[in-house]
Each structure stands twice: as structure tokens, then as C-alpha cells.
Amino acid sequence: MNGPQKKKEFSTEMRILLASVLSMLVIILWAKFFAPKLPVNPQPPGAQAPVTNAPATNPSVTTPGAAAAASTARASAAPATPPKGDTQERTIIVENDLCRVEFSNRGAVVKSWQLKKYMDDAKPPRILDLVHADSAQQTGGWPFSLVLNDPRDETAVNSALFQAVPSEAQLKAPQELRFEWSDGHLHVTKRFRFEHSYVANVGAEVSYDGQPVAFGIAWRGGFGDITVKDPVYYDQVQIFYSLGGKLQILPHKKLNPPEQTAPGTWMTGDDYVGIEDRYFAAAFLPETGAPPASLAVRYWKRERTIQADGKPVQEPVAEVAVNSATAGSFAARLYVGPKDYDDLKKMNPPLHDLVQFGWFEFIASPLFHLLKWLHGYIPNWGWAIIVLTIAINMLLFPMRISSYRTALKMQKIQPEMKVLQDRMKKYKMNDPKKMEAQKELQALFKREGINPAGGCLPMLLQFPIWIGLNSALRGAIELRHAPWIFWIKDLSANDPYRILPIAMGLFMYLASKMTPMTTTDPQQQAMMKIMPIAMAGIFVISPFSSGLALYILTSSVVGVAQQWWLNKTHPLPAPAPGKIARGKK
């Protein structure tokens, strides 16, 4: 009988082999995850991350923990080159005839960008400054600060004291201003060149020990005229970018906080990107001669606290950043100025799509260009609006004549209409007798050659003109702060004393009283009388532009004159007696 079988045991050679493999594995893992980085070739910060076409988490982006470890390793490494910077904070101002730009060498950022030819809505008005100093200080970001993948590097760069060349406090265009800073490893250069226009050239390079570092240039801290009250300014601030020739607009409600987008995530293939409010824009464009669609954009919003009625309120602050396809280097043209349609159309690529007229652009745009053409002959925009109104009403006068003739015919057959309408009131909507009475009414209109909708056509045509003109007046920079006479100092804003809306309501009521009624229904007649009062009330309580109120007032005055002439030359006929429609029993 055989005894119990012994278990197999590893030979001495096999044990040595296993021990060797395990030892090598431990050494490799320790070297990869726990060993200190060698100072001779540290990992550059913010290594180029793959670029995506939509905001999404990028698995290759440096994580905060890895970034902190890399920063710690760099801090202990010996500088590769001598550090460069300044010992004190300086302010440098660059001016031309259009702009006054104030730089700080702390972060090489812009602290003020004034447009000399425009005033804000403050009382008394001041030169418009597109940079929000209070917002930038509270959120910790200024225009032209850098966006880096490593948050520690980003903080270091945006708070560093750059060396400025030239370093004079006051500079006149044409002028190039250069900022440079280095801590011995991280090296940053920014360049700005100003000419005698709203367009500047912006460039930057970022490297670590000579290796390029991915970065972006941001407009932080808010944008536009902060003194606008109706509507509030931040509701008018939007991020924009042109992708494939199509303009994309993003209000602050569609922006996410910065922590919801992974560092290094950009949307590529943009023709231009930027930030705007109703009348002004800051747009980054490719350099002259650069390929189109060579920019990338990233956007977000922050919150800042303001006091409203004695209570703290959170206010959104929209921010945008731009970079190029070349890691470590950026160069672009920058337009910061008014959204003047003609000037923006001359840009390459054209920027005139930034002048938005809303849903009725097909009406607003022709009216705006016609108004601009008239303004070439009539220096005052208010009188140009009056001339435009008279011209439009004269073009619509044949329709008013047709509408008046329809009203006369309706007056003539009112006794027959009343009999049919009284019959229809007795029946329900689905009653065959009611439908039969309606057919008799239609036959009556056909016999007299009446189009019931013809009397409303001039008014129906006026409504889209009103909406389109209001969009043109409130969206065109030319009408901003444009005065008319006396108390009207801004045709794009509402009448401060509501004189134009009240006068508008009175003349609309007078015109309705002079126009023959086309209905015998007392409720409809009362509604026609109340409509002018309701229109005036809407203009009193709503922020409609005084230019639109001036248009409707002028249109109503012209309408009163035209109606007086029609009543004089085409008096109302007496209703034909005894011509009463008979219904079937």
C-alpha cells in the first residue's frame, strides 16, 4: 500500500525566480508612484491636453493632486534660468484718439479700458469703461489674465510682477508694450500693440524650462456698461463665438461655473470669439494671414455679491477665454469698441452679425439702414425718425384709402349685419342655423364687394414695423444717447417724463374717433376706444424706446390728417332703409 502523496513544492530555483520578479515589480511600482522626481528634467506644468469640440471631462488633463505634486517638485528644483520680473507694482497707460487702456504689471493685466467717444449711463455721465473694477477685484480675475491647467501656476502668473518695456507711465499710439516674467522655470511673455483704431494686436508665450505650456488668455471680471439699469446690465452681457460661419450667442443663464469644465477643455474651430453687451464688444480674431477657424474658446460664469435694497444678492459674472492651436504661443487681433454695423462689416472676418435685431430682423435691418441713409441728410436722429414715419405712412396711404372705403361699405350694410348677428347670437356654435346665418353674412359681404379683413390691414402692417423699429432703435449704437429736442436726450431709452406716450395715446384715440366703425357690436366698439389708452399705458410702464413712441405719435398725427381729408372728400352715406336680410324660419 502506498503512503500519503506529498504536496508539490517549488524548487529552490523557482523560488529565486519568483522572488526576483516580485522584487523588480515592487521597484518599478515604487519608482512610478512614490519616487521623487529628478530635478534635471521635471514635468512641465499644464501639458497640452487633447482638445474637444464640446465641454466634456478629459481623462488626460492634469488632476489637482498631480498638479500639486508637480508644483512641489518644481519648487524644490534649481532654477534653469535667472528669474525675471519687477520689484514694485506699476501702472502703464496707452492711449490713442479712441481708447485709453490702463495696464498693471501685476499679472500684466488690464485694469481699465475706456472708450473716449462714449459715456456711460451714470448721473452725471462719465467716460465709458468696459472693465468692471469692483467685479474683477471680488472675483479675482482681470482682462488678459492667463488660464493654465495647473491652478498654482495660474495663480503665480496672474499675481506676479512683470517687467514692462517700455516702463513709462504714459504711452501714445502707435506703441508696442511688452511684459515679461520668469521664476527660473516658468517663463511668460505678453505683447500688446496699439494703432489709431479700435483694433489691437495681442500675443503671449508660456514655457517651462524651454518646453511649451498650453494656456489661454481670458477676459475676466465682467464686461460692458455697468451703469445700465433697464434692463440690468448683466442680462445683456453674452459670450459669443463663430463656429463654421454661424454665430453662437450664450447669455449668462447658459453658462456653467468654471469647476464644471475640466481644465484643458476647449471648443475648437472658431472664426472669432469674445464677450459683448448690447452696444459694445471685445472680439478676438485670428492674425492677418492666419488660417480661418484657428481659435478655440472656453467660457464660464462666476458669482459675486452685491447689495440690493440693503440685502446681499448674487450677481452673475460671465467670463471667456481664447487660445490657439499652437501650444505655448498665442497671437491674435483684438477688437474692443462699439458694435457699429458698417465698421464691423469691414472687419476680416466680418463681425456685423453681432448687431442683433431679434426675430423681426428682416424688418428692423432695412428700417435701420433707411434711417441711417436719412441721417446722412438730416443730422438729428429724431427728425430723421419723423421723416421716415411720414414716408412710411404715405406709402401705406393707398391701403388706408382702401380700408376707409371698406368702412363706408360696412356702414352702409350695418342694419342687415345687425339682423344677422342678432340671429347668430341665439344659436350655439355647432348649431346648423348659426352656420346658415354665417353663410348669409358672407354672401352679403360678397354682394357688396367687402373684404372684412381689409379694414384692419393698415393696422396689421404697422405692428411688425413697430416691433422691428423698436429693435433697431434699441440695438443700434448710433441711436444710443442720441438726443432729439428738449427733454429727449436718448432716443434708444424710454421717455423720462412719459410725455410722448401720453401724446401718442391722445392722437391714437382722436384718429379712432374720426374713423368709421366697421362693427355694430358694442363690446368691439368699446375695445376699439380703449385700445389707444391701453397702448399709452403700456408705453408708460414699459421700457419702450422714446424713438418708437415718437414714430407712433408722428404716425398718429399723420393718420389724423389723412382721416380728416378722407372724411371731407368721402362723407359717410346714409344707410339704405328697408334692406334687411330675411332669415329662414
C-alpha positions as CSV (number, residue, x, y, z in Angstrom):
1,M,0.0,0.0,0.0
2,N,1.3,3.3,-0.9
3,G,1.6,6.0,1.8
4,P,0.0,9.5,1.6
5,Q,1.1,11.6,-1.5
6,K,3.3,14.6,-0.7
7,K,2.3,18.1,-1.9
8,K,4.3,19.5,-4.7
9,E,6.8,22.1,-3.5
10,F,8.6,24.8,-5.5
11,S,12.2,24.1,-6.2
12,T,14.9,26.4,-4.9
13,E,15.4,27.8,-8.4
14,M,11.7,28.6,-8.9
15,R,11.6,30.4,-5.6
16,I,14.6,32.5,-6.5
17,L,13.0,33.4,-9.9
18,L,9.7,34.4,-8.2
19,A,11.4,36.5,-5.6
20,S,13.4,38.3,-8.4
21,V,10.2,39.0,-10.4
22,L,8.3,40.3,-7.4
23,S,11.3,42.5,-6.3
24,M,11.6,44.0,-9.8
25,L,7.8,44.7,-9.8
26,V,7.9,46.4,-6.4
27,I,10.9,48.6,-7.6
28,I,9.0,49.6,-10.8
29,L,5.8,50.5,-9.0
30,W,7.6,52.4,-6.3
31,A,9.6,54.4,-8.9
32,K,6.4,55.2,-10.8
33,F,4.2,56.3,-8.0
34,F,6.3,57.1,-5.0
35,A,9.8,58.1,-6.0
36,P,10.7,61.9,-6.1
37,K,11.0,63.5,-9.5
38,L,14.6,64.1,-10.7
39,P,15.5,67.8,-10.8
40,V,17.3,67.5,-14.2
41,N,14.0,67.1,-16.2
42,P,10.9,68.0,-14.2
43,Q,7.4,67.5,-15.7
44,P,6.3,70.8,-17.4
45,P,3.1,72.2,-16.0
46,G,-0.1,72.2,-17.9
47,A,1.0,69.8,-20.6
48,Q,-1.0,70.1,-23.8
49,A,-4.3,68.3,-23.4
50,P,-6.4,66.9,-26.2
51,V,-8.9,69.5,-27.5
52,T,-12.5,68.6,-27.8
53,N,-15.5,70.1,-29.7
54,A,-17.8,70.0,-26.7
55,P,-17.3,70.6,-23.0
56,A,-16.5,67.1,-21.5
57,T,-14.2,65.6,-19.0
58,N,-10.8,65.0,-20.5
59,P,-9.0,62.0,-18.9
60,S,-5.6,63.2,-19.9
61,V,-6.0,66.6,-18.1
62,T,-3.7,67.1,-15.1
63,T,-5.6,66.4,-11.9
64,P,-5.4,68.8,-8.9
65,G,-3.4,66.2,-6.9
66,A,-0.9,65.6,-9.7
67,A,-0.6,69.3,-10.3
68,A,0.2,69.9,-6.6
69,A,2.8,67.2,-6.7
70,A,4.4,68.6,-9.8
71,S,4.4,72.1,-8.3
72,T,6.1,70.8,-5.1
73,A,8.7,69.0,-7.2
74,R,9.4,72.2,-9.2
75,A,9.6,74.3,-6.1
76,S,12.5,72.1,-4.9
77,A,14.2,72.1,-8.3
78,A,17.0,74.5,-9.0
79,P,16.1,77.4,-11.4
80,A,17.0,76.7,-15.0
81,T,17.4,80.4,-15.9
82,P,17.7,83.6,-13.9
83,P,14.3,84.8,-12.6
84,K,13.0,88.0,-14.2
85,G,10.4,90.5,-13.0
86,D,9.9,93.8,-11.3
87,T,10.2,94.8,-7.6
88,Q,7.1,97.0,-7.4
89,E,3.7,97.4,-9.0
90,R,3.4,99.9,-11.8
91,T,0.6,101.4,-13.9
92,I,1.1,102.0,-17.6
93,I,-1.4,103.8,-19.7
94,V,-1.6,103.5,-23.5
95,E,-3.8,106.0,-25.4
96,N,-5.0,106.8,-28.9
97,D,-7.8,109.1,-30.1
98,L,-10.4,106.3,-29.4
99,C,-9.2,104.4,-26.3
100,R,-7.4,104.8,-23.0
101,V,-6.1,101.5,-21.7
102,E,-4.6,101.1,-18.2
103,F,-2.3,98.2,-17.6
104,S,-0.9,96.9,-14.3
105,N,2.4,95.0,-14.3
106,R,1.0,92.7,-11.6
107,G,-0.2,89.9,-13.8
108,A,0.3,92.1,-16.9
109,V,-3.5,92.6,-17.0
110,V,-5.8,95.5,-18.0
111,K,-7.4,97.4,-15.1
112,S,-9.4,99.9,-17.3
113,W,-10.4,100.1,-21.0
114,Q,-12.1,103.4,-21.7
115,L,-13.8,104.4,-25.0
116,K,-13.3,108.1,-25.2
117,K,-16.2,108.8,-27.6
118,Y,-18.8,107.2,-25.4
119,M,-20.3,108.0,-22.0
120,D,-22.0,105.6,-19.5
121,D,-25.5,106.0,-18.0
122,A,-24.3,107.4,-14.7
123,K,-25.5,110.7,-13.4
124,P,-23.5,112.7,-14.2
125,P,-22.2,110.7,-17.1
126,R,-18.6,109.5,-17.2
127,I,-16.4,108.2,-20.0
128,L,-17.4,104.6,-20.5
129,D,-15.1,102.0,-19.0
130,L,-15.7,98.4,-20.2
131,V,-13.8,96.9,-17.3
132,H,-15.7,96.3,-14.1
133,A,-13.1,97.0,-11.4
134,D,-15.3,96.0,-8.4
135,S,-16.4,92.8,-10.0
136,A,-12.8,91.9,-11.0
137,Q,-11.5,92.5,-7.5
138,Q,-14.2,90.4,-5.9
139,T,-13.9,87.5,-8.4
140,G,-10.1,87.7,-8.5
141,G,-9.7,88.0,-12.3
142,W,-8.9,90.8,-14.7
143,P,-9.0,91.0,-18.5
144,F,-5.9,89.4,-20.2
145,S,-5.1,87.2,-17.2
146,L,-3.9,83.7,-18.2
147,V,-5.7,80.4,-17.9
148,L,-3.4,77.4,-17.1
149,N,-4.1,73.8,-16.4
150,D,-2.1,74.0,-13.1
151,P,-4.0,76.2,-10.7
152,R,-0.9,77.0,-8.7
153,D,0.9,78.2,-11.8
154,E,-2.1,80.2,-12.9
155,T,-2.2,82.0,-9.5
156,A,1.6,82.6,-9.6
157,V,1.5,84.1,-13.1
158,N,-1.6,86.3,-12.6
159,S,-0.2,87.7,-9.4
160,A,3.5,88.1,-10.5
161,L,5.2,91.5,-11.0
162,F,6.1,91.6,-14.7
163,Q,8.8,93.7,-16.2
164,A,7.3,96.2,-18.6
165,V,9.1,97.5,-21.7
166,P,8.8,100.4,-22.1
167,S,8.2,101.3,-18.5
168,E,7.0,104.9,-18.9
169,A,3.7,105.6,-17.2
170,Q,2.1,107.3,-20.2
171,L,2.4,106.0,-23.8
172,K,0.9,107.2,-27.1
173,A,-0.1,105.0,-30.1
174,P,1.3,103.6,-32.2
175,Q,3.0,101.7,-29.5
176,E,4.0,98.2,-28.5
177,L,4.0,97.2,-24.9
178,R,5.8,94.1,-23.7
179,F,5.6,92.3,-20.3
180,E,8.0,89.5,-19.2
181,W,8.3,87.4,-16.1
182,S,10.0,84.2,-15.0
183,D,10.6,82.3,-11.8
184,G,13.5,80.5,-13.3
185,H,11.4,77.6,-14.7
186,L,8.0,79.1,-15.8
187,H,8.5,81.9,-18.3
188,V,5.7,84.2,-19.6
189,T,5.7,87.0,-22.2
190,K,2.8,89.2,-23.2
191,R,2.8,91.7,-26.0
192,F,0.2,94.4,-26.9
193,R,0.4,96.7,-29.9
194,F,-1.9,99.7,-30.4
195,E,-2.6,101.7,-33.5
196,H,-5.0,104.5,-34.2
197,S,-8.1,102.3,-34.2
198,Y,-10.2,100.0,-32.0
199,V,-8.1,97.0,-33.1
200,A,-5.0,96.0,-31.2
201,N,-2.6,93.0,-31.5
202,V,-2.2,90.6,-28.6
203,G,0.4,87.9,-28.3
204,A,1.8,85.7,-25.5
205,E,4.2,82.8,-24.9
206,V,4.4,80.5,-22.0
207,S,7.1,77.8,-21.4
208,Y,8.6,75.7,-18.7
209,D,12.3,75.2,-18.9
210,G,12.0,75.9,-22.6
211,Q,9.1,73.5,-23.2
212,P,5.8,75.0,-24.4
213,V,2.9,75.1,-22.0
214,A,-0.8,75.1,-23.0
215,F,-2.6,78.3,-21.9
216,G,-5.4,80.6,-22.8
217,I,-6.0,84.4,-22.5
218,A,-9.2,85.4,-20.6
219,W,-11.5,88.4,-20.3
220,R,-12.4,88.1,-16.7
221,G,-14.3,90.3,-14.3
222,G,-17.3,91.2,-16.4
223,F,-17.8,93.5,-19.4
224,G,-19.8,96.4,-20.7
225,D,-21.7,99.4,-19.3
226,I,-22.3,98.5,-15.7
227,T,-24.5,101.7,-15.1
228,V,-27.3,100.4,-17.4
229,K,-30.5,99.9,-15.2
230,D,-33.3,98.9,-17.6
231,P,-32.8,96.0,-18.2
232,V,-29.9,95.4,-15.8
233,Y,-26.5,95.3,-17.4
234,Y,-25.6,91.7,-16.7
235,D,-28.7,90.4,-18.5
236,Q,-27.2,92.0,-21.6
237,V,-23.7,90.5,-21.3
238,Q,-23.2,87.5,-23.5
239,I,-20.4,85.2,-24.7
240,F,-20.2,84.7,-28.5
241,Y,-18.2,82.6,-30.9
242,S,-18.5,82.0,-34.7
243,L,-18.3,78.3,-35.5
244,G,-18.4,77.3,-39.2
245,G,-19.5,80.8,-40.1
246,K,-22.5,80.7,-37.8
247,L,-22.7,83.0,-34.8
248,Q,-23.4,81.4,-31.4
249,I,-24.7,83.5,-28.6
250,L,-24.6,82.4,-24.9
251,P,-26.3,84.5,-22.2
252,H,-25.2,84.1,-18.6
253,K,-28.1,81.7,-17.9
254,K,-26.5,79.2,-20.3
255,L,-23.0,79.3,-18.7
256,N,-21.8,76.9,-16.0
257,P,-19.4,77.5,-13.1
258,P,-15.8,77.0,-14.0
259,E,-15.4,73.9,-11.9
260,Q,-17.9,72.1,-14.1
261,T,-15.5,72.1,-17.1
262,A,-12.2,70.2,-16.8
263,P,-9.0,72.2,-17.3
264,G,-7.6,72.0,-20.8
265,T,-11.1,71.5,-22.4
266,W,-11.6,73.9,-25.4
267,M,-14.1,74.2,-28.2
268,T,-12.0,74.4,-31.4
269,G,-12.5,75.7,-35.0
270,D,-13.8,79.2,-34.2
271,D,-13.6,82.2,-36.6
272,Y,-13.7,84.7,-33.7
273,V,-14.7,84.6,-30.0
274,G,-15.5,87.2,-27.4
275,I,-17.8,88.9,-25.0
276,E,-20.4,91.6,-25.6
277,D,-23.2,93.7,-24.2
278,R,-26.0,95.4,-26.2
279,Y,-23.8,98.1,-27.7
280,F,-20.1,97.1,-27.3
281,A,-17.9,94.0,-27.9
282,A,-14.5,92.6,-27.2
283,A,-13.7,90.1,-30.0
284,F,-10.6,88.0,-30.6
285,L,-9.8,87.4,-34.3
286,P,-7.1,85.4,-36.0
287,E,-4.0,87.3,-37.1
288,T,-4.0,88.7,-40.6
289,G,-3.0,85.9,-42.9
290,A,-3.7,83.2,-40.3
291,P,-5.9,80.3,-41.4
292,P,-9.6,80.7,-40.6
293,A,-11.3,78.8,-37.7
294,S,-8.0,78.7,-35.9
295,L,-9.2,79.8,-32.5
296,A,-10.6,77.8,-29.5
297,V,-12.9,79.1,-26.8
298,R,-13.8,78.3,-23.3
299,Y,-16.4,80.1,-21.2
300,W,-17.9,80.0,-17.7
301,K,-19.6,82.3,-15.1
302,R,-18.8,83.2,-11.6
303,E,-20.9,84.8,-8.9
304,R,-20.3,88.0,-6.9
305,T,-22.2,89.5,-4.1
306,I,-23.8,93.0,-4.4
307,Q,-26.2,94.9,-2.2
308,A,-29.7,95.4,-3.5
309,D,-32.3,97.2,-1.2
310,G,-30.0,96.5,1.7
311,K,-29.8,92.8,1.1
312,P,-26.9,90.7,-0.3
313,V,-27.7,89.4,-3.8
314,Q,-25.7,87.1,-6.1
315,E,-24.9,88.6,-9.5
316,P,-23.6,86.5,-12.4
317,V,-20.2,87.4,-14.0
318,A,-19.7,86.0,-17.5
319,E,-16.1,85.2,-18.5
320,V,-14.4,83.9,-21.7
321,A,-11.0,82.6,-22.7
322,V,-9.4,82.0,-26.0
323,N,-6.4,80.0,-27.2
324,S,-4.8,78.9,-30.5
325,A,-3.8,75.5,-31.9
326,T,-0.1,76.1,-31.2
327,A,0.8,75.1,-27.6
328,G,2.8,77.7,-25.7
329,S,2.2,80.5,-28.2
330,F,-0.8,82.8,-28.9
331,A,-1.3,85.7,-31.4
332,A,-4.5,87.4,-32.4
333,R,-6.1,90.7,-33.3
334,L,-8.4,92.2,-30.7
335,Y,-11.4,94.5,-31.4
336,V,-12.7,96.4,-28.4
337,G,-15.2,99.0,-29.3
338,P,-18.8,99.9,-30.4
339,K,-20.9,97.5,-32.4
340,D,-21.2,99.9,-35.3
341,Y,-22.7,97.8,-38.2
342,D,-20.7,99.4,-41.0
343,D,-17.4,99.2,-39.2
344,L,-17.9,95.6,-38.1
345,K,-18.9,94.6,-41.6
346,K,-15.5,95.8,-42.9
347,M,-13.6,93.5,-40.4
348,N,-12.0,90.3,-41.6
349,P,-13.8,88.1,-40.7
350,P,-16.9,90.4,-40.7
351,L,-18.4,91.0,-37.3
352,H,-21.7,92.7,-38.3
353,D,-23.7,89.7,-37.1
354,L,-23.0,90.9,-33.6
355,V,-25.6,93.7,-34.3
356,Q,-28.7,91.6,-33.3
357,F,-32.2,92.9,-34.3
358,G,-34.2,89.9,-32.9
359,W,-36.9,87.9,-34.6
360,F,-38.0,90.8,-36.8
361,E,-34.6,91.4,-38.3
362,F,-36.0,91.2,-41.8
363,I,-37.9,94.4,-41.0
364,A,-35.6,96.0,-38.4
365,S,-32.4,95.9,-40.6
366,P,-34.0,97.7,-43.7
367,L,-35.6,100.3,-41.4
368,F,-32.2,100.8,-39.7
369,H,-30.3,101.3,-42.9
370,L,-33.0,103.6,-44.3
371,L,-32.8,105.6,-41.1
372,K,-29.0,105.8,-41.4
373,W,-29.4,107.0,-45.0
374,L,-31.8,109.7,-43.9
375,H,-29.5,110.7,-41.1
376,G,-26.8,111.5,-43.8
377,Y,-29.1,114.4,-44.8
378,I,-30.8,115.1,-41.5
379,P,-28.2,115.4,-38.7
380,N,-30.8,114.9,-35.9
381,W,-31.9,111.3,-35.4
382,G,-35.3,112.4,-34.0
383,W,-36.2,114.4,-37.1
384,A,-34.9,111.6,-39.3
385,I,-37.4,109.3,-37.5
386,I,-40.2,111.8,-38.2
387,V,-39.3,112.0,-41.9
388,L,-39.1,108.2,-42.1
389,T,-42.5,107.9,-40.4
390,I,-44.1,110.3,-42.8
391,A,-42.6,108.4,-45.8
392,I,-43.9,105.1,-44.5
393,N,-47.4,106.5,-43.9
394,M,-47.6,108.0,-47.3
395,L,-46.6,104.6,-48.8
396,L,-49.4,103.0,-46.8
397,F,-51.9,105.7,-47.6
398,P,-53.4,103.8,-50.6
399,M,-54.2,100.9,-48.1
400,R,-55.8,103.5,-45.7
401,I,-58.0,104.7,-48.6
402,S,-59.0,101.1,-49.4
403,S,-59.6,100.5,-45.7
404,Y,-61.8,103.6,-45.5
405,R,-63.8,102.6,-48.5
406,T,-64.4,99.2,-46.8
407,A,-65.5,101.0,-43.7
408,L,-68.0,103.0,-45.7
409,K,-69.5,99.9,-47.3
410,M,-69.7,98.3,-43.8
411,Q,-71.5,101.3,-42.5
412,K,-74.0,101.0,-45.4
413,I,-74.9,97.4,-44.6
414,Q,-74.8,97.7,-40.8
415,P,-78.7,97.3,-40.5
416,E,-78.6,94.0,-42.4
417,M,-75.4,92.9,-40.5
418,K,-77.1,93.6,-37.2
419,V,-80.1,91.4,-38.0
420,L,-77.8,88.5,-39.0
421,Q,-75.6,89.0,-35.9
422,D,-78.7,89.0,-33.6
423,R,-79.9,85.7,-35.2
424,M,-76.4,84.1,-34.7
425,K,-76.4,85.0,-31.0
426,K,-79.5,82.8,-30.4
427,Y,-77.8,79.6,-31.6
428,K,-74.9,77.6,-30.3
429,M,-71.6,77.3,-32.1
430,N,-72.4,73.9,-33.6
431,D,-76.0,74.7,-34.5
432,P,-76.7,74.4,-38.3
433,K,-78.8,77.5,-38.1
434,K,-75.9,79.5,-36.9
435,M,-73.7,78.2,-39.7
436,E,-76.5,79.1,-42.1
437,A,-76.6,82.7,-40.8
438,Q,-72.9,83.0,-41.2
439,K,-73.2,81.9,-44.8
440,E,-75.8,84.6,-45.4
441,L,-73.3,87.2,-43.8
442,Q,-70.6,86.0,-46.1
443,A,-72.9,86.3,-49.1
444,L,-73.8,89.8,-48.0
445,F,-70.1,90.8,-48.0
446,K,-69.6,89.2,-51.4
447,R,-72.6,91.1,-52.8
448,E,-71.2,94.4,-51.7
449,G,-67.6,93.5,-52.6
450,I,-66.3,93.8,-49.0
451,N,-63.2,92.1,-47.6
452,P,-63.8,92.1,-43.8
453,A,-60.1,91.9,-43.1
454,G,-59.3,94.8,-45.4
455,G,-60.2,97.4,-42.8
456,C,-57.6,96.0,-40.4
457,L,-54.8,95.7,-42.9
458,P,-53.0,99.1,-42.3
459,M,-53.0,98.4,-38.6
460,L,-51.8,94.9,-39.0
461,L,-48.9,96.1,-41.2
462,Q,-48.0,98.7,-38.6
463,F,-47.4,96.2,-35.8
464,P,-44.4,94.4,-37.3
465,I,-43.0,97.8,-38.3
466,W,-43.3,98.9,-34.6
467,I,-41.5,95.8,-33.4
468,G,-38.8,96.0,-36.0
469,L,-38.2,99.7,-35.4
470,N,-38.0,99.2,-31.7
471,S,-35.4,96.5,-32.2
472,A,-33.4,98.8,-34.5
473,L,-33.6,101.8,-32.1
474,R,-32.6,99.7,-29.0
475,G,-29.9,97.6,-30.8
476,A,-28.0,100.2,-32.9
477,I,-25.1,102.0,-31.3
478,E,-25.9,105.1,-33.5
479,L,-29.1,105.7,-31.5
480,R,-27.5,105.2,-28.1
481,H,-27.6,108.6,-26.3
482,A,-28.9,110.2,-29.5
483,P,-31.0,113.3,-28.5
484,W,-34.0,114.8,-30.2
485,I,-35.3,118.0,-28.6
486,F,-35.7,119.4,-25.0
487,W,-36.2,116.5,-22.6
488,I,-35.4,113.7,-25.0
489,K,-31.7,113.0,-24.5
490,D,-31.7,109.4,-25.6
491,L,-33.9,108.0,-28.4
492,S,-33.0,104.4,-27.5
493,A,-34.3,104.8,-23.9
494,N,-37.8,105.5,-22.7
495,D,-39.2,109.0,-22.3
496,P,-38.3,110.0,-18.7
497,Y,-41.4,112.2,-18.3
498,R,-43.7,109.9,-20.4
499,I,-44.9,113.0,-22.5
500,L,-44.5,111.2,-25.8
501,P,-46.6,108.1,-24.8
502,I,-49.4,110.3,-23.4
503,A,-49.5,112.4,-26.5
504,M,-49.4,109.3,-28.6
505,G,-52.4,107.8,-26.8
506,L,-54.4,111.1,-27.3
507,F,-53.8,111.2,-31.1
508,M,-54.5,107.5,-31.5
509,Y,-57.8,108.0,-29.7
510,L,-58.6,111.0,-31.9
511,A,-57.8,109.0,-35.0
512,S,-60.1,106.2,-33.9
513,K,-62.9,108.6,-33.2
514,M,-62.6,110.0,-36.7
515,T,-62.6,106.6,-38.3
516,P,-66.0,105.0,-39.2
517,M,-66.8,102.0,-37.1
518,T,-67.0,98.7,-39.0
519,T,-68.8,96.8,-36.3
520,T,-72.1,97.1,-34.6
521,D,-71.1,95.0,-31.6
522,P,-70.9,97.4,-28.5
523,Q,-68.1,95.4,-26.9
524,Q,-66.0,95.6,-30.0
525,Q,-66.7,99.3,-30.3
526,A,-65.6,99.8,-26.6
527,M,-62.5,97.8,-27.2
528,M,-61.5,100.0,-30.2
529,K,-61.9,103.0,-28.0
530,I,-59.9,101.5,-25.1
531,M,-57.0,100.3,-27.3
532,P,-55.3,103.8,-27.6
533,I,-55.5,104.2,-23.9
534,A,-54.0,100.7,-23.3
535,M,-51.2,101.4,-25.8
536,A,-50.3,104.6,-24.0
537,G,-50.4,102.8,-20.6
538,I,-48.0,100.1,-21.9
539,F,-45.5,102.7,-23.1
540,V,-45.7,104.5,-19.8
541,I,-44.9,101.4,-17.6
542,S,-42.6,99.5,-20.1
543,P,-39.1,100.4,-21.3
544,F,-40.0,101.0,-24.9
545,S,-37.7,103.5,-26.6
546,S,-38.7,107.1,-26.9
547,G,-37.8,106.8,-30.6
548,L,-40.6,104.3,-31.1
549,A,-43.0,106.5,-29.2
550,L,-42.0,109.4,-31.5
551,Y,-42.7,107.2,-34.5
552,I,-46.2,106.1,-33.3
553,L,-47.0,109.7,-32.3
554,T,-46.0,111.0,-35.7
555,S,-47.8,108.2,-37.4
556,S,-51.0,109.0,-35.4
557,V,-50.7,112.7,-36.2
558,V,-50.4,111.9,-39.9
559,G,-53.2,109.5,-39.6
560,V,-55.5,112.2,-38.1
561,A,-54.6,114.5,-41.1
562,Q,-55.3,111.7,-43.6
563,Q,-58.5,110.7,-41.9
564,W,-59.7,114.3,-41.9
565,W,-59.1,114.5,-45.7
566,L,-60.9,111.2,-46.3
567,N,-63.9,112.3,-44.2
568,K,-64.1,115.6,-46.1
569,T,-63.8,114.1,-49.6
570,H,-65.8,110.9,-48.9
571,P,-68.6,111.7,-46.5
572,L,-70.5,108.8,-44.8
573,P,-73.6,107.7,-46.8
574,A,-76.9,107.3,-45.1
575,P,-77.8,103.6,-44.5
576,A,-80.1,102.1,-47.1
577,P,-83.6,101.8,-45.5
578,G,-85.6,98.6,-45.7
579,K,-82.8,96.5,-46.9
580,I,-83.0,93.9,-44.1
581,A,-81.9,90.3,-44.6
582,R,-84.6,87.8,-44.0
583,G,-83.8,84.5,-42.3
584,K,-85.5,81.2,-42.8
585,K,-87.9,80.0,-40.2
